Structure formats: C-alpha cells, structure tokens
Amino acid sequence: MMTVSEHIKVLCVRCGVSEAELARRLGKSPQSLNAKMKRESFTVSDLEKIASVLGVKFEKYFVMNSGEKV
C-alpha cells in the first residue's frame, strides 16, 4: 500500500509537475512541502488544495463492504 506522499509523487509525475513546482503553486517553499511529505502530515484540506492546483479531483470517503460510501 502506498503512502500519501507516494501518491502525491506519482500524481506529480503524471501531471508533469515537479514537487518544487507543486510547492510553489501551493504557496509553500519546496523545503516546507518536502518536510510535510517526510512527516506524512497531510490534512484533508491539504489534499483538496493539491488536487485543485493540479487540476484533478480528490474524493474523500470510506467504502463499506456493502459498497456504501461513508
């Protein structure tokens, strides 16, 4: 299973955006984003902002065994 940071790295590659550029688009320094990625300390709001600046969709929910989304 991939970590959130690994997902973000894959997303950057697929969107053709460097991690440094992602940081700039988020209004952060590359060092700040790198530290956050090392700590794995992303909030749902952080992930929504990342999706927004990369022009992708972020969905936040749990899926029950029945298929129900919570």
C-alpha positions as CSV (number, residue, x, y, z in Angstrom):
1,M,0.0,0.0,0.0
2,M,1.3,3.4,-1.0
3,T,1.7,6.3,1.5
4,V,0.0,9.6,0.9
5,S,3.4,11.1,-0.1
6,E,4.0,8.3,-2.6
7,H,0.6,9.0,-4.1
8,I,1.5,12.7,-4.4
9,K,4.8,11.9,-6.1
10,V,3.0,9.7,-8.6
11,L,0.4,12.4,-9.2
12,C,3.2,15.0,-9.8
13,V,4.8,12.7,-12.4
14,R,1.5,12.0,-14.2
15,C,0.6,15.7,-14.2
16,G,4.1,16.7,-15.4
17,V,4.7,18.9,-12.4
18,S,7.8,18.8,-10.2
19,E,7.4,18.7,-6.4
20,A,9.1,22.1,-6.3
21,E,6.5,23.5,-8.7
22,L,3.7,21.9,-6.7
23,A,5.1,23.6,-3.6
24,R,5.1,27.0,-5.4
25,R,1.6,26.5,-6.6
26,L,0.5,25.8,-3.0
27,G,2.3,29.0,-1.8
28,K,4.9,27.0,0.1
29,S,8.6,26.6,-0.1
30,P,9.9,23.3,-1.6
31,Q,11.6,22.6,1.7
32,S,8.3,23.0,3.6
33,L,6.5,20.6,1.3
34,N,9.3,18.1,1.5
35,A,9.2,18.2,5.3
36,K,5.5,17.7,5.2
37,M,5.9,14.7,2.9
38,K,8.5,13.2,5.2
39,R,6.2,13.5,8.2
40,E,3.2,12.3,6.2
41,S,1.2,15.1,7.9
42,F,-1.4,16.0,5.3
43,T,-4.9,17.1,6.2
44,V,-7.9,16.5,4.0
45,S,-7.8,20.3,3.3
46,D,-4.1,19.9,2.2
47,L,-5.1,17.1,-0.2
48,E,-8.0,19.1,-1.6
49,K,-5.6,22.1,-2.3
50,I,-3.1,19.8,-4.0
51,A,-5.9,18.4,-6.2
52,S,-7.1,21.9,-7.0
53,V,-3.7,23.3,-8.1
54,L,-3.0,20.2,-10.2
55,G,-6.5,20.3,-11.8
56,V,-7.5,16.8,-10.6
57,K,-10.3,15.5,-8.4
58,F,-9.8,14.3,-4.8
59,E,-12.5,12.2,-3.3
60,K,-12.6,11.6,0.4
61,Y,-14.7,8.7,1.8
62,F,-14.6,5.3,3.2
63,V,-16.3,2.4,1.4
64,M,-18.1,-0.2,3.5
65,N,-18.0,-3.9,2.5
66,S,-21.5,-3.4,1.1
67,G,-20.2,-0.8,-1.3
68,E,-21.8,2.1,0.7
69,K,-19.6,5.2,0.8
70,V,-19.3,6.9,4.2
